[in-house]
Amino acid sequence: MAEERAQRRLAAILAADVVGYSRMMGVNEAGTLTALKAWQKDIIQPLMTKHIGRVVKLMGDGVLAEFASAVNAESIGTKHDLVLRPFTALAARPGCCTFGRLLG
């Protein structure tokens, strides 16, 4: 019998999370959800398209995305940080987005 080989591929995974999401939901649920949907539509989706990424899962305030290239995954995190820089003075300010990058 011929042995089947597993098909493998390399991927870069990007995880993003909104800082202070639970607190923001407690203060203004409707406004927070509106802002979150706008963030996903106006910032995340265009960056994914530009950097050839694929959203694997949206979970509340989080995004899990896959890229064929570690360079593209890192680029989206850097570009997102630059896009939001004018809106925030501190990285840990509520409403900011933190990125975790797993490259390998």
C-alpha positions in Angstrom: 0.0 0.0 0.0 1.2 3.5 -0.8 1.6 5.7 2.2 -0.4 9.0 2.0 1.6 12.1 2.7 0.2 14.9 4.7 0.0 18.1 2.9 1.8 20.8 4.8 2.1 24.5 4.4 3.8 27.4 6.3 1.6 30.1 7.6 2.0 33.3 9.7 -0.8 33.8 12.2 -1.9 37.2 13.5 -4.1 37.7 16.5 -5.6 41.1 17.3 -7.6 42.2 20.3 -9.2 45.5 21.4 -7.8 46.8 24.7 -10.5 47.6 27.3 -13.3 46.0 25.3 -15.2 44.6 28.3 -15.1 47.9 30.1 -16.2 49.8 27.0 -19.1 47.4 26.5 -20.1 48.0 30.1 -20.1 51.8 29.6 -21.7 52.0 26.1 -22.6 48.7 24.5 -24.3 50.1 21.3 -21.5 52.6 20.7 -18.8 50.0 21.3 -20.4 47.5 18.8 -20.8 50.2 16.2 -17.1 51.3 16.6 -16.0 47.6 16.5 -17.9 46.9 13.3 -16.5 50.1 11.7 -12.9 49.0 12.8 -13.4 45.6 11.2 -14.9 47.0 8.0 -12.9 50.2 7.5 -9.4 49.2 8.8 -9.0 45.4 9.2 -10.6 44.2 6.0 -8.8 46.7 3.7 -5.5 45.8 5.3 -6.2 42.1 4.9 -6.9 42.5 1.2 -3.9 44.7 0.7 -1.5 42.2 2.5 -3.1 39.0 1.1 -4.4 37.8 4.4 -7.4 35.8 5.3 -9.6 36.3 8.4 -10.0 32.9 10.0 -12.3 33.9 12.8 -13.9 37.0 14.3 -14.6 36.6 18.0 -16.1 39.6 19.8 -13.3 42.1 19.9 -10.7 39.7 18.4 -9.5 38.8 15.0 -7.5 35.7 14.0 -5.9 35.9 10.6 -3.7 33.8 8.4 -1.0 34.9 6.0 1.2 32.9 3.6 4.0 35.3 4.3 5.4 36.3 7.7 6.3 39.7 6.1 2.7 40.3 5.2 1.5 39.4 8.7 4.1 41.8 10.3 3.2 44.5 7.8 -0.5 44.5 8.7 0.3 44.9 12.4 2.7 47.8 11.7 0.4 49.5 9.2 -2.5 49.1 11.7 -0.4 50.7 14.4 0.4 53.6 12.1 -3.3 54.0 11.1 -4.4 54.3 14.7 -1.4 56.4 16.0 -3.2 59.7 15.4 -6.1 58.5 17.6 -4.2 57.4 20.6 -1.4 58.8 22.8 -0.8 55.6 24.8 -0.6 52.0 23.5 -2.7 50.7 26.4 -5.5 53.2 26.1 -8.9 51.6 25.9 -10.1 51.2 22.3 -6.6 50.6 21.0 -5.8 47.3 19.3 -3.0 45.0 20.4 -1.5 42.5 18.0 0.1 39.2 18.8 2.2 37.8 16.0 3.2 34.2 15.8 5.7 33.8 13.0 7.0 30.4 11.9 
